[in-house]
Amino acid sequence: MAATAMDHDGGGDVVTPGELLGNSLTLVAGRGAYAEGRSVRASVTGHRRIVPPAPGSDDQRSTVEVVGHKAHGAVPQPGSVVIARVTKVMARMANADIMCVDSKAIKEKFTGLIRQQDVRATEIDKVDMYQSYRPGDIVRAVLSLGDARAYYLSTAKNELGVVSAQSIAGGTLVPISWTEMQCDLTGQIELRKVAKS
């Protein structure tokens, strides 16, 4: 009988947020993980788990996940620096799932909103959300306000914005300027609000 993802549940090493899980050339970031350049890192505290690719899948990389640890996580507070995954982009805002708060794992699901006026500090009226973020992008942002529905996030500083992204072709996007990232497979340039390293 072939090994399944369930066979590995909770059996891996315990990892913490920011810890290196592997290389993005051989691993895809799954639940509880994110890609940063060529590195795949943990976004939560838990057990490292490798899930083999589905039979017949175009992408033959295994998926690395961090699962199963029930430690108390951090709670977002105004002024906190967060890492979030963009889930939806609309004309005037983007939705994102917050994964880390001040480099600490979160236990519950928190939703963030990046409004058009919070993308950058200059030329706010000219911001195009579709040229700033795409679903799946990993962003570094500062939490400004929060209510019962969502936390408002801001990327209006040079060091804030997209830190990791995948191209349309499935390659890793590498920053080449504050507004452009280049696919490492095709060389195609895509527009983003890039975080200065």
ZIGIUR-V239272 format. One record per residue. N is the residue number from 1. BURIAL is # if it has 16 or more other ideal C-beta (glycine too) atoms within 10 Angstrom, else .. D_FIRST is the distance of its C-alpha to the first C-alpha in Angstrom with 2 decimals. Layout:
N,BURIAL,D_FIRST / N,BURIAL,D_FIRST
//
This chain:
1,.,0.00 / 2,.,3.80 / 3,.,6.54 / 4,.,8.94 / 5,.,12.67 / 6,.,12.88 / 7,.,11.12 / 8,#,14.08 / 9,.,16.70 / 10,.,19.81 / 11,.,18.45 / 12,#,20.41 / 13,.,24.07 / 14,.,26.74 / 15,#,28.68 / 16,#,31.96 / 17,#,33.54 / 18,#,34.54 / 19,.,32.29 / 20,.,30.83 / 21,#,27.07 / 22,#,27.01 / 23,.,28.44 / 24,#,28.47 / 25,.,28.10 / 26,.,24.47 / 27,#,23.66 / 28,#,24.46 / 29,#,26.04 / 30,#,24.23 / 31,.,25.25 / 32,#,27.51 / 33,#,28.11 / 34,#,30.67 / 35,#,31.61 / 36,#,35.01 / 37,#,36.03 / 38,.,33.28 / 39,#,32.01 / 40,#,29.38 / 41,#,30.59 / 42,#,29.75 / 43,#,31.88 / 44,#,31.06 / 45,#,30.43 / 46,#,26.89 / 47,#,23.62 / 48,#,22.46 / 49,#,18.98 / 50,#,17.47 / 51,#,15.61 / 52,.,14.41 / 53,.,16.38 / 54,.,15.47 / 55,.,14.77 / 56,.,18.31 / 57,.,20.03 / 58,.,23.43 / 59,.,23.05 / 60,.,20.41 / 61,#,21.17 / 62,.,18.79 / 63,#,20.26 / 64,#,21.56 / 65,#,22.34 / 66,#,24.35 / 67,#,23.51 / 68,#,24.14 / 69,#,27.49 / 70,.,30.27 / 71,.,33.26 / 72,.,36.49 / 73,#,36.88 / 74,#,40.02 / 75,.,42.12 / 76,#,43.86 / 77,.,47.63 / 78,.,50.32 / 79,.,50.54 / 80,#,46.92 / 81,.,45.17 / 82,#,41.84 / 83,#,38.85 / 84,#,37.73 / 85,#,35.51 / 86,#,37.55 / 87,.,36.11 / 88,.,38.99 / 89,#,42.19 / 90,.,45.30 / 91,.,48.86 / 92,.,50.21 / 93,#,47.27 / 94,#,43.63 / 95,#,41.13 / 96,#,38.83 / 97,.,36.37 / 98,#,37.62 / 99,#,34.96 / 100,#,37.19 / 101,#,40.73 / 102,.,42.81 / 103,.,39.64 / 104,#,38.22 / 105,#,35.17 / 106,#,35.86 / 107,.,34.27 / 108,.,35.29 / 109,.,35.24 / 110,#,38.62 / 111,.,39.80 / 112,#,42.31 / 113,#,44.81 / 114,#,46.38 / 115,#,49.60 / 116,#,51.43 / 117,.,54.25 / 118,#,51.87 / 119,#,50.19 / 120,#,52.93 / 121,.,56.35 / 122,.,58.43 / 123,.,59.05 / 124,.,57.16 / 125,.,58.53 / 126,.,56.97 / 127,#,53.36 / 128,.,50.88 / 129,#,47.67 / 130,.,45.69 / 131,.,46.92 / 132,#,46.09 / 133,#,42.50 / 134,#,39.47 / 135,.,36.48 / 136,.,33.90 / 137,#,36.66 / 138,#,36.70 / 139,#,40.30 / 140,#,42.38 / 141,#,45.01 / 142,#,47.52 / 143,#,47.51 / 144,#,50.98 / 145,.,51.02 / 146,#,48.79 / 147,.,49.10 / 148,.,47.04 / 149,.,45.18 / 150,#,44.57 / 151,#,45.67 / 152,#,47.87 / 153,#,46.78 / 154,#,49.06 / 155,#,48.40 / 156,#,52.16 / 157,.,52.29 / 158,.,51.57 / 159,.,48.72 / 160,#,46.98 / 161,#,44.96 / 162,#,41.80 / 163,#,40.09 / 164,#,36.88 / 165,#,36.15 / 166,#,34.11 / 167,#,36.08 / 168,.,35.98 / 169,.,34.34 / 170,.,31.54 / 171,#,33.09 / 172,#,34.39 / 173,#,37.99 / 174,.,40.38 / 175,#,43.69 / 176,.,46.78 / 177,.,49.36 / 178,.,49.78 / 179,.,49.09 / 180,.,46.81 / 181,#,43.34 / 182,#,42.14 / 183,#,38.75 / 184,#,37.49 / 185,.,35.98 / 186,.,38.83 / 187,.,41.80 / 188,.,42.52 / 189,.,44.42 / 190,#,43.58 / 191,.,45.90 / 192,#,44.99 / 193,#,46.87 / 194,#,45.68 / 195,#,45.81 / 196,.,47.96 / 197,.,46.06
//
